[in-house]
Amino acid sequence: MRHPDELIGAVLRSEHPHALIRSISTEKAVALPGVHAVLTWRDVPGLNGFGIAKPDQPVFCEDKVRYVGDAVAAVAADSREIAAEALALIEVDAKLRSCRGNLTLFSFAAITKVMTRESGSILSRTSCR
């Protein structure tokens, strides 16, 4: 179904599995004719989070990406082509983080010691009884 005044939404997703975000520049995308909105974590009202048991998963990444496909920004535009072009104009300055170290393969204790919840490296944790 199509509507004459509909907008097309598209999401800019991370290409990196683990990176620190230094900056996100949306000015060029906002200036593109046919773009009606460009959203980042700054545009999320209230808590920038969601989740089933706890809202600890970010709607849009703020200071780091945790996996390939993590949502960084979104655009609303007049067409798919304009939306794709706007996504290409969003500049994300990210520093890749190494996941390598002295971890033993499949050592959960070692992984959780290095990747603690406080560091923001674990995406979500849910407990069941």
C-alpha contacts under 8 A as a table, 3 or more apart, distances in Angstrom:
res1	aa1	res2	aa2	distance
2	R	6	E	7.18
3	H	6	E	5.25
6	E	78	D	7.24
7	L	76	A	5.89
7	L	77	A	5.34
7	L	78	D	5.10
7	L	79	S	6.88
8	I	76	A	5.43
8	I	77	A	5.22
8	I	78	D	6.03
8	I	79	S	5.70
8	I	80	R	6.06
8	I	83	A	6.86
9	G	74	A	6.99
9	G	75	V	5.58
9	G	76	A	4.48
9	G	77	A	6.51
9	G	80	R	7.89
9	G	83	A	6.87
10	A	74	A	5.58
10	A	75	V	5.43
10	A	76	A	6.70
10	A	80	R	7.97
10	A	83	A	6.14
10	A	84	A	7.21
10	A	87	L	7.60
11	V	71	A	6.57
11	V	72	V	7.43
11	V	73	A	5.83
11	V	74	A	4.24
11	V	75	V	6.50
11	V	87	L	7.48
12	L	71	A	6.05
12	L	72	V	5.58
12	L	73	A	5.08
12	L	74	A	5.81
12	L	87	L	5.94
13	R	68	V	7.29
13	R	69	G	4.65
13	R	70	D	5.26
13	R	71	A	4.57
13	R	72	V	5.56
13	R	73	A	7.30
14	S	17	P	7.53
14	S	65	V	6.78
14	S	67	Y	7.16
14	S	68	V	5.22
14	S	69	G	4.86
14	S	70	D	5.17
14	S	71	A	6.43
14	S	72	V	6.50
15	E	68	V	5.17
15	E	69	G	6.47
16	H	19	A	6.41
16	H	65	V	7.24
16	H	67	Y	6.42
16	H	68	V	5.07
16	H	69	G	7.90
16	H	96	L	7.24
17	P	65	V	6.98
17	P	66	R	5.84
17	P	67	Y	3.98
17	P	68	V	4.59
18	H	64	K	7.37
18	H	65	V	5.57
18	H	66	R	4.94
18	H	67	Y	5.84
18	H	68	V	7.79
18	H	96	L	6.14
18	H	97	R	5.53
18	H	98	S	7.35
18	H	99	C	7.50
19	A	64	K	5.54
19	A	65	V	5.33
19	A	66	R	7.00
19	A	94	A	5.96
19	A	95	K	5.30
19	A	96	L	4.19
19	A	97	R	4.93
20	L	63	D	5.87
20	L	64	K	4.25
20	L	65	V	6.50
20	L	94	A	5.38
20	L	95	K	5.11
20	L	96	L	6.42
20	L	97	R	6.85
21	I	24	I	7.52
21	I	62	E	7.12
21	I	63	D	4.81
21	I	64	K	5.00
21	I	65	V	7.17
21	I	92	V	7.13
21	I	93	D	6.04
21	I	94	A	4.34
21	I	95	K	6.49
22	R	63	D	6.98
22	R	92	V	7.66
22	R	93	D	5.34
22	R	94	A	5.48
22	R	95	K	7.19
23	S	92	V	5.91
23	S	93	D	5.19
23	S	94	A	7.19
24	I	90	I	7.17
24	I	91	E	5.72
24	I	92	V	4.56
24	I	93	D	6.39
25	S	28	K	7.75
25	S	90	I	5.82
25	S	91	E	4.98
25	S	92	V	6.41
26	T	29	A	5.35
26	T	30	V	6.15
26	T	38	V	7.06
26	T	89	L	7.26
26	T	90	I	4.95
26	T	91	E	6.63
27	E	30	V	5.15
27	E	31	A	6.25
27	E	90	I	7.66
28	K	31	A	5.19
28	K	32	L	6.46
28	K	86	A	7.72
28	K	89	L	5.82
28	K	90	I	6.87
29	A	32	L	5.30
29	A	35	V	7.28
29	A	38	V	7.21
29	A	85	E	7.89
29	A	86	A	4.59
29	A	87	L	6.96
29	A	89	L	5.23
29	A	90	I	5.93
30	V	35	V	6.29
30	V	36	H	7.53
30	V	37	A	6.79
30	V	38	V	6.22
30	V	86	A	7.63
31	A	35	V	7.47
32	L	35	V	5.82
32	L	86	A	6.83
34	G	77	A	5.52
34	G	78	D	5.27
34	G	79	S	7.73
34	G	82	I	6.59
35	V	38	V	7.65
35	V	75	V	7.23
35	V	76	A	6.05
35	V	77	A	4.27
35	V	78	D	6.55
35	V	82	I	7.05
35	V	83	A	7.12
35	V	86	A	7.31
36	H	75	V	7.61
36	H	76	A	5.55
36	H	77	A	5.50
36	H	78	D	7.70
37	A	75	V	5.55
37	A	76	A	5.15
37	A	77	A	7.18
38	V	73	A	7.12
38	V	74	A	5.70
38	V	75	V	4.42
38	V	76	A	6.59
39	L	42	R	7.54
39	L	43	D	5.72
39	L	44	V	7.88
39	L	73	A	5.48
39	L	74	A	5.10
39	L	75	V	6.26
40	T	43	D	5.56
40	T	44	V	7.22
40	T	60	F	6.02
40	T	61	C	7.81
40	T	72	V	6.54
40	T	73	A	4.65
40	T	74	A	6.74
41	W	44	V	5.47
41	W	48	N	6.49
41	W	59	V	7.04
41	W	60	F	4.88
41	W	61	C	6.32
41	W	62	E	5.78
41	W	72	V	7.71
41	W	73	A	7.46
42	R	45	P	7.96
44	V	47	L	7.19
44	V	48	N	5.79
44	V	59	V	7.74
45	P	48	N	7.25
48	N	58	P	5.44
48	N	59	V	5.51
48	N	60	F	7.04
49	G	55	P	4.93
49	G	56	D	5.48
49	G	57	Q	5.07
49	G	58	P	4.23
49	G	59	V	5.26
50	F	54	K	7.03
50	F	55	P	3.87
50	F	56	D	5.94
50	F	57	Q	5.23
50	F	58	P	6.35
50	F	59	V	6.59
51	G	54	K	5.12
51	G	55	P	4.27
51	G	56	D	6.04
51	G	57	Q	5.88
52	I	55	P	6.99
53	A	126	T	6.55
54	K	126	T	7.93
55	P	58	P	7.87
56	D	123	L	7.51
56	D	124	S	6.46
57	Q	123	L	6.30
57	Q	124	S	6.54
58	P	61	C	5.92
58	P	62	E	7.84
59	V	71	A	7.01
60	F	70	D	7.73
60	F	71	A	5.18
60	F	72	V	4.94
60	F	73	A	6.22
61	C	64	K	6.02
61	C	65	V	5.99
61	C	70	D	7.17
61	C	71	A	6.23
61	C	72	V	5.03
61	C	73	A	7.92
62	E	65	V	8.00
62	E	72	V	7.70
65	V	68	V	7.88
65	V	70	D	6.15
65	V	72	V	7.91
66	R	70	D	6.61
66	R	121	S	6.51
66	R	122	I	7.87
66	R	123	L	6.93
67	Y	70	D	5.59
71	A	74	A	7.92
74	A	87	L	7.64
75	V	83	A	6.28
75	V	86	A	7.11
75	V	87	L	7.06
76	A	83	A	6.56
77	A	80	R	7.32
77	A	82	I	6.11
77	A	83	A	5.21
78	D	82	I	6.65
78	D	83	A	7.42
79	S	82	I	5.28
79	S	83	A	6.17
80	R	83	A	5.02
80	R	84	A	6.06
81	E	84	A	5.15
81	E	85	E	6.17
82	I	85	E	5.01
82	I	86	A	6.04
83	A	86	A	5.06
83	A	87	L	6.25
84	A	87	L	5.16
84	A	88	A	6.36
85	E	88	A	5.09
85	E	89	L	6.43
86	A	89	L	5.07
86	A	90	I	6.65
87	L	90	I	5.41
88	A	91	E	7.79
100	R	103	L	7.48
103	L	107	S	7.05
103	L	110	A	6.02
103	L	111	I	6.69
104	T	107	S	5.37
104	T	110	A	7.15
107	S	110	A	5.41
107	S	111	I	6.29
108	F	111	I	5.06
108	F	112	T	6.07
109	A	112	T	5.36
109	A	113	K	6.14
110	A	113	K	5.12
110	A	114	V	6.46
111	I	114	V	5.35
111	I	115	M	5.80
112	T	115	M	4.94
112	T	116	T	5.51
113	K	116	T	6.03
115	M	119	S	6.64
115	M	120	G	7.69
115	M	121	S	5.42
115	M	122	I	6.33
116	T	119	S	5.44
116	T	120	G	6.85
116	T	121	S	6.44
116	T	122	I	6.51
117	R	120	G	5.15
117	R	121	S	6.28
117	R	122	I	5.50
118	E	121	S	7.83
119	S	122	I	7.90
120	G	123	L	7.07
122	I	125	R	7.54
